[in-house]
Amino acid sequence: MKLLSFDTSSKIFSLALSDNGKIVRYRNLELGKQLSSDITKYIRDILKSVDWTLNDLDGFAVGVGPGSFTSLRVGLATVKALALALDKPIVGICSLDLIAMNASRDFQHVCVINDARRDLVYAAFYDLTSEGNFRRGGDYLLTDLRTVITKIKKKFAILGDAVTMIEEADRVRLLKLGCEISEDERRWYPKAQNLSKAVEERFQNKKFDDPNKLVPMYLHADDCQINRGNR
């Protein structure tokens, strides 16, 4: 099965081509405000690089956020148009889940924190399964960083662009717990390579999303509560 996967939730436009679960080609591009005009060009270019066309694809996978409002809308509109025009299936995955997949398997627990602006962060907690995958525990969160950090009581890998917002006193406490606060910016953003892997099972089981109903994931304070997470 040949898939095109991409994520537009962050400043990195990540896209990948896979064939029966194997990554064939990928690109991670830091873009400015020109995404809306360039997204189809980058899709055409990556397809051309492996001598594929849109008609060769069996489906699409997309990161649905949370993240940049404008970029998410551009990405979702593009992939929905392609899926509908070509009558091909589509699967959407939360972009925080994709960031968690960047974590080292040396850690049993992961916390993803992304800057949501206005002194808030998007966050989620994950646990390593016996199969070597990270499974989310609790809800996706929209809250202040301090609230998230104080819930970490043991060794975690902490990823996401909001790591730069962690205050020194909290950083010291987390390091004493054995946490890894990732300073590698390449691990802060969703990767389409991870997206391709994340959707494999859903494509195999034909658990597709309805392109007419697929929307960007927006978190709102009223329905995101940190105390729902079992931390």
NORQUI-V213275 format. One record per residue. N is the residue number from 1. RES is the residue in three letters. OMEGA is omega in radians with two decimals (NA if undefined). NEAR is the number of other C-alpha atoms within 10 Angstrom. Layout:
<<N | RES | OMEGA | NEAR> <N | RES | OMEGA | NEAR>>
This chain:
<<1 | MET | -3.12 | 14> <2 | LYS | -3.08 | 18> <3 | LEU | 2.92 | 27> <4 | LEU | -3.14 | 26> <5 | SER | 3.03 | 29> <6 | PHE | -3.14 | 31> <7 | ASP | -3.13 | 32> <8 | THR | -3.02 | 31> <9 | SER | -3.07 | 30> <10 | SER | 3.10 | 22> <11 | LYS | 3.09 | 19> <12 | ILE | 3.01 | 19> <13 | PHE | -3.08 | 24> <14 | SER | 3.11 | 23> <15 | LEU | -3.08 | 27> <16 | ALA | 3.00 | 25> <17 | LEU | 3.10 | 26> <18 | SER | -3.14 | 20> <19 | ASP | -3.09 | 15> <20 | ASN | 3.07 | 12> <21 | GLY | -3.14 | 17> <22 | LYS | 3.12 | 14> <23 | ILE | -3.13 | 17> <24 | VAL | 3.14 | 14> <25 | ARG | 3.07 | 16> <26 | TYR | 3.07 | 18> <27 | ARG | 3.06 | 17> <28 | ASN | -2.97 | 19> <29 | LEU | 3.06 | 12> <30 | GLU | -3.02 | 11> <31 | LEU | 3.03 | 13> <32 | GLY | -3.08 | 9> <33 | LYS | -3.04 | 10> <34 | GLN | -3.06 | 9> <35 | LEU | -3.06 | 19> <36 | SER | -3.12 | 15> <37 | SER | -3.03 | 10> <38 | ASP | -2.99 | 12> <39 | ILE | 3.14 | 17> <40 | THR | 3.10 | 13> <41 | LYS | -3.13 | 12> <42 | TYR | 3.08 | 16> <43 | ILE | 3.11 | 18> <44 | ARG | -3.09 | 14> <45 | ASP | -3.10 | 13> <46 | ILE | 3.06 | 19> <47 | LEU | -3.14 | 19> <48 | LYS | -3.09 | 12> <49 | SER | 3.10 | 9> <50 | VAL | 3.09 | 11> <51 | ASP | 3.02 | 9> <52 | TRP | 2.98 | 15> <53 | THR | 3.09 | 12> <54 | LEU | -3.13 | 15> <55 | ASN | 3.11 | 10> <56 | ASP | -3.07 | 12> <57 | LEU | 3.08 | 19> <58 | ASP | 3.13 | 18> <59 | GLY | -3.08 | 23> <60 | PHE | 3.02 | 24> <61 | ALA | -3.06 | 29> <62 | VAL | 2.99 | 27> <63 | GLY | -3.03 | 29> <64 | VAL | 3.13 | 25> <65 | GLY | 0.15 | 29> <66 | PRO | -3.13 | 22> <67 | GLY | -3.10 | 24> <68 | SER | -3.06 | 15> <69 | PHE | -3.06 | 15> <70 | THR | -3.11 | 13> <71 | SER | 3.10 | 22> <72 | LEU | -3.14 | 24> <73 | ARG | 3.11 | 17> <74 | VAL | -3.12 | 17> <75 | GLY | -3.14 | 24> <76 | LEU | 3.13 | 24> <77 | ALA | -3.12 | 16> <78 | THR | -3.07 | 14> <79 | VAL | 3.10 | 23> <80 | LYS | 3.10 | 22> <81 | ALA | 3.13 | 14> <82 | LEU | -3.11 | 18> <83 | ALA | -3.13 | 19> <84 | LEU | -3.11 | 14> <85 | ALA | -3.08 | 9> <86 | LEU | -3.10 | 14> <87 | ASP | 3.13 | 12> <88 | LYS | -3.11 | 16> <89 | PRO | -3.11 | 22> <90 | ILE | 3.08 | 28> <91 | VAL | 3.09 | 25> <92 | GLY | -3.11 | 27> <93 | ILE | 3.07 | 17> <94 | CYS | -3.08 | 20> <95 | SER | 3.08 | 25> <96 | LEU | 3.10 | 29> <97 | ASP | -3.13 | 23> <98 | LEU | 3.10 | 26> <99 | ILE | 3.13 | 24> <100 | ALA | -3.13 | 31> <101 | MET | 3.08 | 24> <102 | ASN | -3.03 | 20> <103 | ALA | 3.07 | 23> <104 | SER | 3.09 | 12> <105 | ARG | 3.01 | 15> <106 | ASP | -3.13 | 9> <107 | PHE | 3.11 | 16> <108 | GLN | -3.05 | 18> <109 | HIS | -3.11 | 25> <110 | VAL | 2.99 | 30> <111 | CYS | 3.08 | 23> <112 | VAL | 3.11 | 28> <113 | ILE | 3.12 | 28> <114 | ASN | -3.14 | 26> <115 | ASP | 3.10 | 20> <116 | ALA | -3.12 | 20> <117 | ARG | 3.13 | 10> <118 | ARG | 3.10 | 7> <119 | ASP | 3.09 | 11> <120 | LEU | 3.07 | 19> <121 | VAL | 2.87 | 24> <122 | TYR | -3.10 | 27> <123 | ALA | 3.03 | 25> <124 | ALA | 3.12 | 23> <125 | PHE | -3.10 | 28> <126 | TYR | 3.08 | 21> <127 | ASP | 3.13 | 18> <128 | LEU | 3.12 | 16> <129 | THR | 3.12 | 12> <130 | SER | 3.11 | 8> <131 | GLU | 3.12 | 6> <132 | GLY | 3.09 | 10> <133 | ASN | 3.10 | 15> <134 | PHE | -3.14 | 22> <135 | ARG | -3.13 | 16> <136 | ARG | 3.03 | 19> <137 | GLY | -3.08 | 16> <138 | GLY | -3.06 | 16> <139 | ASP | 2.88 | 17> <140 | TYR | -2.97 | 23> <141 | LEU | 2.92 | 24> <142 | LEU | -3.04 | 26> <143 | THR | 3.09 | 20> <144 | ASP | -3.06 | 18> <145 | LEU | -3.11 | 22> <146 | ARG | 3.14 | 15> <147 | THR | 3.12 | 13> <148 | VAL | -3.06 | 23> <149 | ILE | -3.11 | 18> <150 | THR | 3.09 | 12> <151 | LYS | -3.13 | 13> <152 | ILE | -3.07 | 19> <153 | LYS | -3.12 | 12> <154 | LYS | -3.03 | 13> <155 | LYS | 3.14 | 17> <156 | PHE | 2.82 | 25> <157 | ALA | -3.08 | 25> <158 | ILE | -3.03 | 27> <159 | LEU | 3.05 | 28> <160 | GLY | -3.04 | 28> <161 | ASP | 3.10 | 22> <162 | ALA | 3.07 | 20> <163 | VAL | 3.13 | 20> <164 | THR | -3.13 | 12> <165 | MET | -3.10 | 15> <166 | ILE | -3.13 | 15> <167 | GLU | -3.01 | 12> <168 | GLU | -3.12 | 9> <169 | ALA | 3.10 | 8> <170 | ASP | 3.12 | 13> <171 | ARG | 3.12 | 17> <172 | VAL | 3.14 | 12> <173 | ARG | -3.13 | 15> <174 | LEU | 3.12 | 23> <175 | LEU | 3.09 | 13> <176 | LYS | 3.09 | 12> <177 | LEU | -3.09 | 14> <178 | GLY | 3.12 | 13> <179 | CYS | 2.99 | 21> <180 | GLU | 3.06 | 19> <181 | ILE | -2.99 | 18> <182 | SER | 3.06 | 17> <183 | GLU | -3.12 | 14> <184 | ASP | -3.07 | 10> <185 | GLU | 3.13 | 11> <186 | ARG | -3.13 | 15> <187 | ARG | -3.10 | 18> <188 | TRP | -2.96 | 26> <189 | TYR | 3.12 | 26> <190 | PRO | 3.11 | 32> <191 | LYS | 3.14 | 28> <192 | ALA | 3.07 | 29> <193 | GLN | 3.09 | 26> <194 | ASN | 3.13 | 20> <195 | LEU | 3.12 | 29> <196 | SER | 3.13 | 26> <197 | LYS | -3.06 | 18> <198 | ALA | -3.06 | 20> <199 | VAL | -3.06 | 22> <200 | GLU | -3.07 | 17> <201 | GLU | -3.13 | 11> <202 | ARG | 3.08 | 13> <203 | PHE | 3.12 | 19> <204 | GLN | -3.12 | 10> <205 | ASN | 3.10 | 8> <206 | LYS | 3.09 | 12> <207 | LYS | -3.04 | 13> <208 | PHE | 3.03 | 18> <209 | ASP | 3.04 | 14> <210 | ASP | -3.10 | 15> <211 | PRO | 3.12 | 20> <212 | ASN | -3.09 | 10> <213 | LYS | -3.10 | 8> <214 | LEU | -3.10 | 15> <215 | VAL | 3.06 | 16> <216 | PRO | 3.13 | 23> <217 | MET | 3.09 | 18> <218 | TYR | 3.11 | 14> <219 | LEU | -3.13 | 17> <220 | HIS | -3.04 | 12> <221 | ALA | -3.07 | 10> <222 | ASP | -3.09 | 7> <223 | ASP | 3.08 | 10> <224 | CYS | -3.10 | 15> <225 | GLN | -3.11 | 15> <226 | ILE | -3.07 | 19> <227 | ASN | 3.03 | 13> <228 | ARG | 3.12 | 12> <229 | GLY | -3.10 | 16> <230 | ASN | -3.13 | 10> <231 | ARG | NA | 14>>
